[in-house]
Amino acid sequence: MKAMTIGDMRHRLVIETPVDTVDENGDRRTAFQDAGEMWGLIEPTRGEARFVADRPEYSISHIVHARWRADISAGMRLRSADRKLRIRAVLNPDESKIQMLCLCEEAP
């Protein structure tokens, strides 16, 4: 794996954690609240178009390269400007806890 430099991490990302709420009708909803910021590199990896219930749905996957943080986990979200990326998995590629890879999917 190529060593990342500080200049490679040019995207400012807001870390969002899920918070379950219940509205006045008793319906559960998941909202996200800001939990910090970090810098990273967003690398698109693939896109997929499929039909669900006779409607097109699009899925775009990304890998976010960043410095290691122990407080990032699957289920959280990263926000960059108007883009929202759901974290599906967090990897420590060389087991050194220097760099992490977040496998993400773009959220609508």
VENLIN-V753298 format. One record per residue. N is the residue number from 0. RES is the residue in one small letter. D_LAST is the distance of its C-alpha to the last C-alpha in whole Angstrom. Layout:
n=N res=RES d_last=D_LAST
n=N res=RES d_last=D_LAST
//
This chain:
n=0 res=m d_last=31
n=1 res=k d_last=31
n=2 res=a d_last=32
n=3 res=m d_last=29
n=4 res=t d_last=30
n=5 res=i d_last=29
n=6 res=g d_last=29
n=7 res=d d_last=26
n=8 res=m d_last=24
n=9 res=r d_last=23
n=10 res=h d_last=19
n=11 res=r d_last=19
n=12 res=l d_last=17
n=13 res=v d_last=16
n=14 res=i d_last=17
n=15 res=e d_last=15
n=16 res=t d_last=17
n=17 res=p d_last=16
n=18 res=v d_last=18
n=19 res=d d_last=19
n=20 res=t d_last=20
n=21 res=v d_last=22
n=22 res=d d_last=22
n=23 res=e d_last=25
n=24 res=n d_last=25
n=25 res=g d_last=24
n=26 res=d d_last=21
n=27 res=r d_last=19
n=28 res=r d_last=16
n=29 res=t d_last=14
n=30 res=a d_last=14
n=31 res=f d_last=14
n=32 res=q d_last=17
n=33 res=d d_last=18
n=34 res=a d_last=20
n=35 res=g d_last=21
n=36 res=e d_last=21
n=37 res=m d_last=22
n=38 res=w d_last=22
n=39 res=g d_last=21
n=40 res=l d_last=20
n=41 res=i d_last=17
n=42 res=e d_last=18
n=43 res=p d_last=16
n=44 res=t d_last=17
n=45 res=r d_last=16
n=46 res=g d_last=14
n=47 res=e d_last=14
n=48 res=a d_last=14
n=49 res=r d_last=15
n=50 res=f d_last=16
n=51 res=v d_last=15
n=52 res=a d_last=17
n=53 res=d d_last=18
n=54 res=r d_last=15
n=55 res=p d_last=13
n=56 res=e d_last=10
n=57 res=y d_last=9
n=58 res=s d_last=9
n=59 res=i d_last=10
n=60 res=s d_last=12
n=61 res=h d_last=14
n=62 res=i d_last=17
n=63 res=v d_last=18
n=64 res=h d_last=21
n=65 res=a d_last=23
n=66 res=r d_last=26
n=67 res=w d_last=27
n=68 res=r d_last=26
n=69 res=a d_last=27
n=70 res=d d_last=24
n=71 res=i d_last=21
n=72 res=s d_last=20
n=73 res=a d_last=18
n=74 res=g d_last=15
n=75 res=m d_last=15
n=76 res=r d_last=12
n=77 res=l d_last=13
n=78 res=r d_last=12
n=79 res=s d_last=13
n=80 res=a d_last=13
n=81 res=d d_last=10
n=82 res=r d_last=8
n=83 res=k d_last=7
n=84 res=l d_last=9
n=85 res=r d_last=10
n=86 res=i d_last=14
n=87 res=r d_last=15
n=88 res=a d_last=19
n=89 res=v d_last=21
n=90 res=l d_last=24
n=91 res=n d_last=27
n=92 res=p d_last=28
n=93 res=d d_last=32
n=94 res=e d_last=32
n=95 res=s d_last=34
n=96 res=k d_last=31
n=97 res=i d_last=31
n=98 res=q d_last=27
n=99 res=m d_last=24
n=100 res=l d_last=22
n=101 res=c d_last=18
n=102 res=l d_last=17
n=103 res=c d_last=13
n=104 res=e d_last=10
n=105 res=e d_last=7
n=106 res=a d_last=4
n=107 res=p d_last=0
//
